[in-house]
Amino acid sequence: MVRNFTHWEKNKMTMTASETKEKMAYSVDEISEQTTLSKAFLRNEIRAGNLKVRRCGRRVLILKDDFMNYLNGENADEK
């Protein structure tokens, strides 16, 4: 038997699926909130070339893998 889902049930399933997805990139503000690192420190590390970022328009995004590499002491220019 095939079950027909209501519009609300379909939206609920979609929201649940998207909520379980892990973020691939974070803003400077998000990383600052999740760690003890200040926004100013993170921006200085970006300017110094120690922390690799991607720019999408005006947004500055730090990929999760790039931030983990930074925390592990890998240089931004190594990859």
C-alpha positions in Angstrom: 0.0 0.0 0.0 1.3 3.4 -1.0 0.8 6.1 1.6 0.0 9.7 0.5 1.7 12.2 2.7 0.1 15.5 3.5 1.9 18.8 2.6 2.8 19.3 6.2 4.3 15.8 6.6 6.4 16.3 3.4 7.7 19.6 4.8 8.4 18.0 8.2 10.4 15.3 6.5 12.4 17.8 4.5 13.2 19.9 7.5 14.3 16.9 9.5 16.6 15.8 6.6 18.1 19.3 6.3 18.6 19.6 10.0 20.7 16.5 10.2 23.1 17.8 7.4 26.4 18.9 8.8 27.6 22.4 7.7 30.6 22.4 5.3 31.6 26.1 5.9 31.3 28.6 8.7 31.5 32.4 9.0 34.1 34.0 11.3 31.3 34.8 13.7 30.1 31.2 13.8 33.6 29.9 14.5 34.2 32.6 17.1 31.0 31.5 18.9 31.9 27.8 18.8 35.5 28.3 20.0 37.3 30.5 22.5 38.9 32.4 19.6 37.9 36.0 19.1 36.7 37.5 15.8 39.7 39.9 15.8 42.1 37.0 16.2 40.5 35.0 13.4 40.6 38.0 11.1 44.2 38.6 11.9 45.0 34.9 11.1 43.2 35.2 7.8 45.1 38.4 6.9 48.4 36.7 7.8 47.5 33.8 5.5 47.5 31.3 8.3 43.8 30.5 7.9 42.4 29.7 4.5 39.1 31.2 3.5 36.7 31.3 0.6 34.8 34.4 -0.4 31.3 34.3 -1.7 30.4 37.9 -2.6 31.0 39.8 0.6 30.8 36.8 2.8 34.0 35.2 4.2 33.6 31.5 4.7 35.9 29.0 6.3 35.6 25.5 5.2 35.3 22.9 8.0 38.3 21.0 6.6 40.4 24.1 6.4 39.6 25.1 10.0 40.4 21.6 11.2 43.8 21.7 9.3 44.5 25.1 10.9 43.8 23.7 14.4 46.1 20.7 13.7 48.9 23.1 12.8 48.9 22.6 9.1 49.9 25.7 7.1 47.2 27.2 4.8 49.7 27.1 1.8 50.5 23.4 2.2 47.5 22.2 0.3 
